[in-house]
Amino acid sequence: MPRNILFVMFDQLRWDYLSCYGHPHLHTPNIDRLAGRGVRFSRAYVQSPICGPSRMSTYTGRYVHSHGASWNGIPLKVGETTMGDHLRAVGMGCFLVGKTHMRADAEGMRRLGLDPDGIIGARVAECGFDVFERDDGMVAVGPDGPLEDPEAHLYSQYLRERGYAGDNPWHDHANSGVDAAGNVLSGWFMRNAAEAANIEEADSETPYLTRRAIAFIEQAEAPWLCHLSYIKPHWPYIVPAPYHAMYGPETIKPVVRTQDEFDTAHPVLKAFMTSPVGRAFSRDEVREAVIPAYMGLIKQCDDQIGVLLDWLEQTGRMNDTMIVLTSDHGDFLGDHWMGEKTFFHDTSVKVPLIVYDPSPEADATRGTVCDELVESIDLLPTFLEIAGGDPGSLRHVIEGRSLMPLVRGTASEPHRDQVICEYDFAATPIAERLGLGVREAMIFMVADKRYKLIHCEGGFRPLLFDLENDPDELRDLGGSEDHGPVIAAMYERLFAWTRRVSQRTTRSEAQLKEMRTAIRRRGVVLGAYDENDLPLDLTVHYRGRTAAIRKPAG
Amino acid sequence: MPRNILFVMFDQLRWDYLSCYGHPHLHTPNIDRLAGRGVRFSRAYVQSPICGPSRMSTYTGRYVHSHGASWNGIPLKVGETTMGDHLRAVGMGCFLVGKTHMRADAEGMRRLGLDPDGIIGARVAECGFDVFERDDGMVAVGPDGPLEDPEAHLYSQYLRERGYAGDNPWHDHANSGVDAAGNVLSGWFMRNAAEAANIEEADSETPYLTRRAIAFIEQAEAPWLCHLSYIKPHWPYIVPAPYHAMYGPETIKPVVRTQDEFDTAHPVLKAFMTSPVGRAFSRDEVREAVIPAYMGLIKQCDDQIGVLLDWLEQTGRMNDTMIVLTSDHGDFLGDHWMGEKTFFHDTSVKVPLIVYDPSPEADATRGTVCDELVESIDLLPTFLEIAGGDPGSLRHVIEGRSLMPLVRGTASEPHRDQVICEYDFAATPIAERLGLGVREAMIFMVADKRYKLIHCEGGFRPLLFDLENDPDELRDLGGSEDHGPVIAAMYERLFAWTRRVSQRTTRSEAQLKEMRTAIRRRGVVLGAYDENDLPLDLTVHYRGRTAAIRKPAG
């Protein structure tokens, strides 16, 4: 077994924007190198197409409907068990370098008297991680003030120390260009995406976090899991030189969309297409500005993976460290008339996933591609198995399944027969536009290798895509009578999933089985008319007893 | 508004074993008196037909599938908010006198560092109550030892102080008879049910708990909720004189069962019918022994309610105290070839519910019967409204709905269009007999006023009862092709219920609505190609900025 785990997550890295996943122009030799030494998964799905809930599922091993942190800024409730809880229980530390998008359940912590500065409280507030450096990469400021306290942002402090001036160097330097007169060309405005970020490349966020991960590993005591959680290639779409100039409109993959798809779109899908983001990414000038920058950001990420892998080789860590590389969701980039990620096309919900296991047991699978359906909730049990735990004994809490049989080629059955994804848009303006209440603005996806069904709350018909005959998901068959039986069958699956046991987390399956006989053996003997109705040993304490005779008073 | 709430729960009190609910022989004038001054609900359903999960739903206002404590002895997980949390938040104390069947989540408390002896930890361990006296009424002992620590049982200490000798006075005196030679006739053996319990009536459990409730109220500082949670008429079926001799076989209601019902029973139902308890209660001698004792226990409960009501009158508490009287589930008593309560016939899942509100606003409904479908999860929001809280603002946590519009006759729409009940029998031998795993031994009920559908996991067909044409639920229509559309419609309801948002408890509905615009106003401005794509105020911090120009090194 590897001793340590390096769990690399990119943010908003679309599955097909790596050369090992087939991108024709974006060469990512370092990530490809990792894929060549590990298993590359071709059907890895996240549990929600947005940062917060996707990550909360990854970090808890539970579906969004189970943990409830269903949108960014909805706290993971106190009491949910996390990757850190599970790994520490079997002796592996669990550390964070980068982003989690965790919002602490401050109200719940107050209710339970948890001190956020104590070790338990800090872990609860940080989604179970011990924080080496937290960086959610978003020093946004609006008319109502900053999104987060900018003073607490270590990377901003680093930038100041490096001489980047101003009240918001994250914005003015790391995420904006500059013109010859010194005017900041904000990365928030996508027309500036082709500019070089006004920062030395080595000071930008991706190399910075790589160095922080190395600094962590240098001082870490094994066994450890290091969650190196990069901020990029997530927007703002802007990248420092030389990456800003590596790609141009000629290297952009053709947009995947049809007029018919737009004209006939299901009303919920249409609402996403016609949101401000959807409308923006439907414009060619936006795609042509953004995508080269997005590719440059990924190229930089790949180079940093190269730096990291070289360092791991030199220090011997490649021999004792499992490396997992994935993303929290994709990016529509104008495909299907949408930007961002908040719908269920593979563009958004399928992610790259590469697992490198240094053990000899994994030699047979090196460089192979695994076509099994897997989910991001499968990562936690995988890690737990590496750490020496038994994920099978935690099925009452962890809903994922370890990937180790796939990683080592020992699986004898399909890993999953379906994947589930959920999106809660109650806290978005789209709910308002559709006239949906906060309990109805909810969509569910269930997919196997052939079909993808999307259920929308609020009384709409479903959407259906035939992934085999329409891999680009351009023809919604949700209204097709011919597909009635398929739709019914997919709904049956969704129904079975919604009925699953997900909250009975305080008793293990083994304990439940023990309970089948335990209470009788503690004297709760039901249905006995007389002694002979039960095995005699069960009633030993109720037979042959004597007592003084009490008479009722009066 | 009333200042205080007296929340009386009986254990295993079947809905139709009170004269106000139509029992022909069992006269319960004191409970009837309360009904005459309040609203009596004719369709009140519990959320699970067994103590623990039913109570956890009542105490959290949430369905079993939401809180997860789905069988006796499965701890309510740390972090779930309780009646006590909600009431104390608006200034009302929440106290326990009697039973809860709560099992503390010791593992979760340890994980969060909660000290069970601290005030927060004690409340978490006691399901949110401040304990005046906890008494789960079960000093059972078997070959593997006692069910609970008998030394911690205050009522046993009381019995010892009153001169009841032996190592288990709860068993030997309060719950057993005695013959002339001093041999204990254990109440665990149902053939002894007709004996008088070997205890002075005033020392038995029901009068004892009544006195403890009075002692609580005498010293309580308003506003308070007192959960007076009686142990009876739950088994052991045995009662002290004179109640042991008040009823005989001639006062037993005819058994409700048919041979056809047994012969054609759905396999899951059949497994319950043929369990040791089902087989026992299918014997006439068992029914004839048990039911008179059960009626005697209820008669004693009614007399104690009389004592309590008289005392509340004398002390003025009837004028400022809401009184709610209900049960946690019923008892088959041989009906439908079953004993105990663990299935979904009304016999088991419908409970008596009487709500007395002293306010003038409730004068119009005094002595009336409310036929609306209500659930036990509706009690918590009712209490919260009395305490001055706003249950509507807690819909993200509390799944019930306040009964106050029904209690005061102001409701303008049906309270509910369905009721849900769940039973998890994974921890019982019946799961084993049916060959079901711990994730499949699960049944769900959805019912309206007309139909009751029962879904069984594990690949079985459903059960269906027509409550209008077959109020005794003797004819299972689950296999009837004619009822296909009804079954499909009821399944749609169950599916919608299983998809409901139940875990998004850390953000209120109002907060979610605020979030629809909040992040833009904190500077997260998506989809802007240039400044003009958005209202200018949103990007004020990203425009008109200047910065020093940095060149890449080298």
Contacts between the chains, C-beta under 8 A, distances in Angstrom:
chain1	res1	chain2	res2	distance
A	65	B	503	6.6
A	66	B	503	6.4
A	67	B	503	6.4
A	68	B	502	7.7
A	68	B	503	2.9
A	68	B	504	4.6
A	68	B	505	6.0
A	68	B	506	7.0
A	69	B	504	7.7
A	69	B	506	7.2
A	70	B	501	7.7
A	70	B	503	8.0
A	70	B	504	5.3
A	71	B	512	7.9
A	71	B	515	7.6
A	72	B	519	7.7
A	73	B	507	7.6
A	73	B	515	6.3
A	73	B	519	7.3
A	74	B	504	6.3
A	74	B	506	5.9
A	74	B	507	4.9
A	75	B	506	4.1
A	75	B	507	7.4
A	76	B	506	7.6
A	77	B	79	5.8
A	77	B	503	7.6
A	77	B	505	5.9
A	77	B	506	5.1
A	78	B	78	8.0
A	78	B	79	5.0
A	78	B	112	7.3
A	79	B	77	5.8
A	79	B	78	5.0
A	79	B	79	2.6
A	79	B	80	7.6
A	79	B	108	6.2
A	79	B	112	7.2
A	80	B	79	7.6
A	81	B	111	7.3
A	85	B	111	6.4
A	105	B	506	5.1
A	107	B	506	7.0
A	108	B	79	6.2
A	108	B	506	6.7
A	111	B	81	7.3
A	111	B	85	6.4
A	111	B	120	7.9
A	112	B	78	7.3
A	112	B	79	7.2
A	112	B	112	6.2
A	112	B	114	6.4
A	112	B	120	6.1
A	112	B	124	7.0
A	113	B	114	7.5
A	113	B	118	7.4
A	113	B	120	4.4
A	114	B	112	6.4
A	114	B	113	7.5
A	118	B	113	7.4
A	120	B	111	7.9
A	120	B	112	6.1
A	120	B	113	4.4
A	124	B	112	7.0
A	138	B	524	7.2
A	140	B	519	8.0
A	140	B	522	5.9
A	140	B	523	3.2
A	140	B	524	4.9
A	140	B	525	7.9
A	141	B	522	7.3
A	141	B	523	4.3
A	141	B	541	4.1
A	141	B	542	7.9
A	142	B	520	6.6
A	142	B	521	4.7
A	142	B	522	4.7
A	142	B	523	3.7
A	142	B	524	7.5
A	142	B	525	7.5
A	142	B	538	5.9
A	142	B	540	7.7
A	142	B	541	6.7
A	143	B	521	5.5
A	143	B	537	4.9
A	143	B	538	6.6
A	143	B	540	6.1
A	144	B	518	7.3
A	144	B	521	4.1
A	144	B	522	5.7
A	145	B	522	6.6
A	146	B	522	6.6
A	146	B	523	6.9
A	147	B	519	6.8
A	147	B	522	4.1
A	147	B	523	5.7
A	147	B	524	6.2
A	164	B	550	7.2
A	165	B	547	7.1
A	165	B	548	6.1
A	166	B	545	7.5
A	166	B	547	6.0
A	168	B	541	7.5
A	171	B	541	7.8
A	171	B	542	6.8
A	171	B	545	7.8
A	172	B	545	6.0
A	172	B	547	4.4
A	173	B	547	6.5
A	173	B	550	6.5
A	176	B	542	8.0
A	176	B	545	7.9
A	176	B	547	7.5
A	178	B	547	5.6
A	178	B	549	5.3
A	178	B	550	7.9
A	180	B	549	7.7
A	181	B	546	7.9
A	182	B	546	4.6
A	182	B	547	6.1
A	182	B	548	6.8
A	182	B	549	6.0
A	183	B	545	7.4
A	183	B	546	5.9
A	184	B	542	7.8
A	184	B	545	3.9
A	184	B	546	6.3
A	184	B	547	5.1
A	186	B	539	7.5
A	186	B	542	4.0
A	186	B	543	7.0
A	186	B	545	7.4
A	188	B	525	5.4
A	188	B	528	6.2
A	188	B	539	6.7
A	188	B	542	5.0
A	189	B	528	5.5
A	189	B	529	6.6
A	189	B	530	5.1
A	189	B	531	6.3
A	189	B	539	7.7
A	189	B	542	7.3
A	190	B	527	8.0
A	190	B	528	6.6
A	190	B	529	4.8
A	190	B	530	7.9
A	191	B	529	5.1
A	191	B	530	5.0
A	196	B	552	7.7
A	198	B	547	6.0
A	198	B	549	6.6
A	198	B	550	5.4
A	199	B	550	5.8
A	200	B	550	6.1
A	200	B	551	7.8
A	200	B	552	5.4
A	200	B	553	5.1
A	201	B	552	5.6
A	201	B	553	7.9
A	202	B	553	6.9
A	235	B	526	7.5
A	240	B	552	6.5
A	241	B	552	4.8
A	242	B	552	7.4
A	275	B	527	7.4
A	276	B	526	7.0
A	276	B	527	4.2
A	276	B	528	7.9
A	276	B	533	7.2
A	276	B	534	7.7
A	277	B	526	5.1
A	277	B	527	3.7
A	278	B	527	7.7
A	279	B	527	7.2
A	280	B	527	4.0
A	280	B	528	7.2
A	280	B	529	5.7
A	280	B	533	6.8
A	281	B	527	7.3
A	283	B	529	6.9
A	285	B	529	6.9
A	286	B	529	5.4
A	289	B	529	7.5
A	339	B	526	7.6
A	339	B	527	6.1
A	340	B	526	6.6
A	340	B	527	7.9
A	424	B	501	7.6
A	424	B	504	7.1
A	426	B	512	4.9
A	427	B	507	7.5
A	427	B	512	4.6
A	427	B	513	7.8
A	427	B	515	3.8
A	427	B	516	6.0
A	428	B	516	6.0
A	429	B	516	5.2
A	429	B	517	7.0
A	431	B	516	6.9
A	432	B	516	6.0
A	438	B	501	8.0
A	438	B	509	4.7
A	438	B	512	4.7
A	438	B	513	6.6
A	439	B	500	7.2
A	439	B	501	5.3
A	439	B	509	7.8
A	442	B	499	7.6
A	442	B	501	6.7
A	444	B	499	7.2
A	455	B	499	7.9
A	457	B	499	6.9
A	491	B	495	7.9
A	495	B	491	7.9
A	495	B	495	4.9
A	495	B	498	6.9
A	498	B	495	6.9
A	498	B	498	3.8
A	498	B	499	5.1
A	499	B	442	7.6
A	499	B	444	7.2
A	499	B	455	7.9
A	499	B	457	6.9
A	499	B	498	5.1
A	500	B	439	7.1
A	501	B	70	7.8
A	501	B	424	7.6
A	501	B	438	8.0
A	501	B	439	5.2
A	501	B	442	6.7
A	502	B	68	7.7
A	503	B	65	6.6
A	503	B	66	6.4
A	503	B	67	6.4
A	503	B	68	2.9
A	503	B	70	8.0
A	503	B	77	7.6
A	503	B	503	7.8
A	504	B	68	4.6
A	504	B	69	7.7
A	504	B	70	5.3
A	504	B	74	6.2
A	504	B	424	7.1
A	505	B	68	6.0
A	505	B	77	5.9
A	506	B	68	7.0
A	506	B	69	7.2
A	506	B	74	5.9
A	506	B	75	4.1
A	506	B	76	7.6
A	506	B	77	5.1
A	506	B	105	5.1
A	506	B	107	7.0
A	506	B	108	6.7
A	507	B	73	7.7
A	507	B	74	4.9
A	507	B	75	7.3
A	507	B	427	7.6
A	509	B	438	4.6
A	509	B	439	7.8
A	512	B	71	7.9
A	512	B	426	4.9
A	512	B	427	4.6
A	512	B	438	4.7
A	513	B	427	7.8
A	513	B	438	6.6
A	515	B	71	7.5
A	515	B	73	6.3
A	515	B	427	3.8
A	516	B	427	5.9
A	516	B	428	6.0
A	516	B	429	5.2
A	516	B	431	6.9
A	516	B	432	6.0
A	517	B	429	7.1
A	518	B	144	7.3
A	519	B	72	7.6
A	519	B	73	7.3
A	519	B	140	7.9
A	519	B	147	6.8
A	520	B	142	6.6
A	521	B	142	4.7
A	521	B	143	5.6
A	521	B	144	4.1
A	522	B	140	5.9
A	522	B	141	7.3
A	522	B	142	4.7
A	522	B	144	5.7
A	522	B	145	6.6
A	522	B	146	6.6
A	522	B	147	4.1
A	523	B	140	3.3
A	523	B	141	4.4
A	523	B	142	3.7
A	523	B	146	6.9
A	523	B	147	5.8
A	524	B	138	7.2
A	524	B	140	4.9
A	524	B	142	7.5
A	524	B	147	6.2
A	525	B	140	7.9
A	525	B	142	7.4
A	525	B	188	5.4
A	526	B	235	7.6
A	526	B	276	7.0
A	526	B	277	5.0
A	526	B	339	7.6
A	526	B	340	6.6
A	527	B	275	7.3
A	527	B	276	4.1
A	527	B	277	3.7
A	527	B	278	7.8
A	527	B	279	7.2
A	527	B	280	4.0
A	527	B	281	7.4
A	527	B	339	6.2
A	527	B	340	7.9
A	528	B	188	6.2
A	528	B	189	5.5
A	528	B	190	6.6
A	528	B	276	7.9
A	528	B	280	7.2
A	529	B	189	6.6
A	529	B	190	4.8
A	529	B	191	5.2
A	529	B	280	5.7
A	529	B	283	6.9
A	529	B	285	6.9
A	529	B	286	5.4
A	529	B	289	7.5
A	530	B	189	5.1
A	530	B	190	7.9
A	530	B	191	4.9
A	531	B	189	6.3
A	533	B	276	7.3
A	533	B	280	6.8
A	534	B	276	7.7
A	537	B	143	4.9
A	538	B	142	5.9
A	538	B	143	6.6
A	539	B	186	7.5
A	539	B	188	6.6
A	539	B	189	7.7
A	540	B	142	7.7
A	540	B	143	6.1
A	541	B	141	4.1
A	541	B	142	6.7
A	541	B	168	7.4
A	541	B	171	7.7
A	542	B	141	8.0
A	542	B	171	6.8
A	542	B	176	8.0
A	542	B	184	7.8
A	542	B	186	4.0
A	542	B	188	5.0
A	542	B	189	7.3
A	543	B	186	7.0
A	545	B	166	7.5
A	545	B	171	7.8
A	545	B	172	5.9
A	545	B	176	7.8
A	545	B	183	7.4
A	545	B	184	3.9
A	545	B	186	7.4
A	546	B	181	7.9
A	546	B	182	4.6
A	546	B	183	5.9
A	546	B	184	6.3
A	547	B	165	7.1
A	547	B	166	6.0
A	547	B	172	4.4
A	547	B	173	6.5
A	547	B	176	7.5
A	547	B	178	5.5
A	547	B	182	6.1
A	547	B	184	5.1
A	547	B	198	6.0
A	548	B	165	6.1
A	548	B	182	6.8
A	549	B	178	5.3
A	549	B	180	7.7
A	549	B	182	6.0
A	549	B	198	6.6
A	550	B	164	7.2
A	550	B	173	6.6
A	550	B	178	7.9
A	550	B	198	5.4
A	550	B	199	5.8
A	550	B	200	6.1
A	551	B	200	7.9
A	552	B	196	7.7
A	552	B	200	5.4
A	552	B	201	5.7
A	552	B	240	6.7
A	552	B	241	4.9
A	552	B	242	7.5
A	553	B	200	5.2
A	553	B	201	8.0
A	553	B	202	7.0
